């Protein structure tokens, strides 16, 4: 099912939502984004699961978020460190996800998540939870991982060349877009441009630190947080040399449209159109 | 006179050209860009002046380029370190520029050039030389400085916010565009986007390291070197919040068109159109 079909379906039944954070979200001040997530979870009336699979130090990362989410008024929080395929096949873990009001993916390495989750019971339950309406949030690697196609590598601050970016299959909760995070802070324009150049049907969404996109059932997202989200729309690309270059050879890419969107600006994914706040 | 008027005029009489380099050009291998500059200068049949005003260690930078240009077959090279307003008012220095076949601005700090050159005899002679057909080249700060409006500051790898970029008046050899250098390598997309957002009539040209744009009399430029040039065309911008934000407040900017151009791709400045090589 394509992302648009999913969200259309959600649109009918007003279910699931996603909050994808560009990393380094405020944890000590207003905590705007994490607070928003907690309010969304509270509306669901069930517990919150913090999934630390992306982090190599899962326990300490889990504890940090537990404290923050408790401070923000969430009474029931489960830390789940699914760090092996074995744990990903656990019926108990799978059921824990299915019953959650919210699931939060911490940062770390997105390949840890997909290589552990791929094809397991926990993965199936995550999808079921999402389709039932559980709020799924992720920061940094945890934001990249939810889409069908995800960025797993590629240096920032580099010219656009054939080895700029490595892509892989993500968790597939949303399709037809690719998410990048720490976007401005790590100079990731060229690797996201490259991701779009491969197949201009894919929309590129680059999320700055302490900034988030909140996907809503009606196939739009709204920007939250202190910085901006860069949308790369490749539908109008008239020419690229991507099929002809190798290794360090530089990219040619013509007529890419971009938008830079701060908080409260929305984007309609079906119409590929920005909605300016009143 | 606008840049287009200058180049149109040049077009009639086939005079002056510019070679603007994004910094860190190859000095030890094929030296493709510097070699190209030397071939252009040799066609002019006069000496080459290396202007080290941007560099704080002018003497050593000058010597390094002298050796390279000698290796590349230039027989007569003058190192000119105009490092004071007094030297910029010297008739001798002014005459040296006017008689040159090529003038090369080293890197450093573009404000050193403009604060020393602005309104002086040397500045007038530079413009005369350019209009007479002297090949003007610059790398890094030396590339930024030639346009009418230039970037003097602004951190890379930062979100697009009101303090992203500081602009100033450059040497004014070309107008209606703003040049940035070390572009991909220092994550400067947002500061160039901002420069264009101020006035979308201005074309943004971001030059990667070891990459150059060669401006030709017929109002086009062609890309040279190993990486890419990013062109930011703001003519189609439909909305921005730049007049409403302050300090760290994030930018909104909708419908910016960009092109990523490797070597041999050209751009027609009048038509704002890319010319794909055969």
Interface residues (C-beta under 8 A of the other chain):
Chain A: X156 X157 X158 X159 X160 X161 X184 X185 X186 X187 X189 X190 X193 X208 X209 X211 X226 X227 X228 X239 X241 X248 X249 X250 X251 X252 X253 X254 X255 X256 X257 X258 X259 X260 X261 X262 X263 X265 X274 X276
Chain B: X156 X157 X158 X159 X160 X161 X184 X185 X186 X187 X189 X190 X193 X208 X209 X211 X226 X227 X228 X239 X241 X248 X249 X250 X251 X252 X253 X254 X255 X256 X257 X258 X259 X260 X261 X262 X263 X265 X274 X276
